[in-house]
Structures are given as structure tokens and as C-alpha cells.
Amino acid sequence: VSVCTQVALGMEHLSNGRFVHRDLAARNCLVSAQRQVKVSSLSLSKDVYNSEYYHFRQAWIPLRWMPPEAVLEDEFSTKSDVWSFGVLMWEVFTHGEMPYTSLADDEVLA
């Protein structure tokens, strides 16, 4: 629960500064040995998580962490970050399991 609380506080800070993260996921959170969590964006390290991105409309997107309006209409807001935070909580409470593993990418889009 502490991990999720710290991420929520970090996201609140971004939101208060009028920033939208657009790629919130466990892979973009840095955790210290003392379990202090910082929200980051490791976009330069995407190859490590290549299987977590989906090629859609000439871009690589983290499909399984995105709300429908972000995928289909390219609309990102603090509300889409809230959706991604919900998926991140699911990742935390399932000990890192990738979302929707029983579905193919095309099925996630449907």
C-alpha cells in the first residue's frame, strides 16, 4: 500500500504542476532499498520492456496501461493518468504481473 501511496503523491505533484505523465506503470517507478518510490519515465530504456509496447498508428504505445480514449482518440489528461494508476495498483498487488495476459493486443483494443 505504501508504494501506491507514494506513487499517488508523486502523480498529484505532477498534476498540480499541470503535467500529464502518459506512461505511468511500475516499470517507470524507481524504488530505493528503503522502499522510497519516485515516479520517473524511462523512455530511453523502452527496449528492455519491448513486449509491453504495441505498435499502433505509427507509434509504440503501452496499450495495456492506457484508457480507451487515449488509445483511440490520442487524448491524454490527468484522467488517463488515473486509469494508468489503477493498472499500476493491479501490477503492485499481483506482484508485477502484466495486465490482461490472457488477451492478445488486438483483443485488448476491442
N, C-alpha and C positions, 0 to 999 in steps of 0.2 A: 504494500500500500504506500510506503514511503517513496518508492521510486515514482509511482504515478503522481503523488502529491507534488514532488519536486518538478516533474515534467509539466504539470498543470501550472505551477507558479512561473516556470520559465516561459510557457506559452502565453500566460497572462501578461508578462513583461513585454513580449513581442507584440501582442495585440494592443497594449497601451501605447506602444511606440508606432502604431499603425503599420505593422509588418505582418505579412501572411507568409507562413513557412513553406507551404506547398509540398513538402516531402517529409512530414513527421512520421517517424517509425522508430522502432527500437534500434535499428541499425544506425540511426542518426542521433543517438543519445550516448554521451560519454559518461562512464561510471568509474569513479575513483575506488581505490582499495577500501576507503572508509564509506563507500556507497553514497557518495555525493554525486548527483546527476546533473549534467549540463546538456541542454538541447543544442545540437550542432547541425551542420549539414555537410556531410562528407561527399559532396557531389563529384569531387575529383577521384573518389575511390569506388565509383559505381561498378567497375569490372568485378570486384570481389563479390558483389551481390547481383551479378548479371541475371540470374534466374528470377529475381524479384521484380524485374522491369519487363514491360511489354511494349512491343513496337506498335504504335497506333498513330495514324495520321502524321507520318514522318517524324515522330518523336518517340523517345523511350520514356515510358511513364510507370510509376509504381501503382499499377492498376488495382491491386488488392487492398490498397490503403486509401483509395480515392472515392469520394461520393459520386453518384451518377452525374450530377450537374458539372462537376469538374472534368469528368471523362468525356461526356457527350457534348458539352457546350463550352468547354475550356473556361469555366467560371470558377475562380478561386476567391475565397474570402476567409474571414476568421471562422465562419460556419463550416467550411470544408476542413479547416484545421481541427475543429471539434470532432468531426467524423473520424479523421485520422487518429485523433487522440483515443477515441473509442476502440479503434482497431489496435492501437498500441497497448491499451489496457488488456485487450484479449491476448496479445503476444506475451505480456508480462505474466498473466495468470495461467497461461498454458505453457510457461517456461520456454518461450521462443518459437513456438510452432507457427509456421507460415499460415496466414488466413486462407480459408477456402481451398484447402489442399485437395479436396475431393472433386473440385471443378477445374475444367480446362479454362484457359484465359477467355476463350470465346463464350463460354458458359457464364463466366463472371460478368461479362458485358451484357448478357441477355436480360 
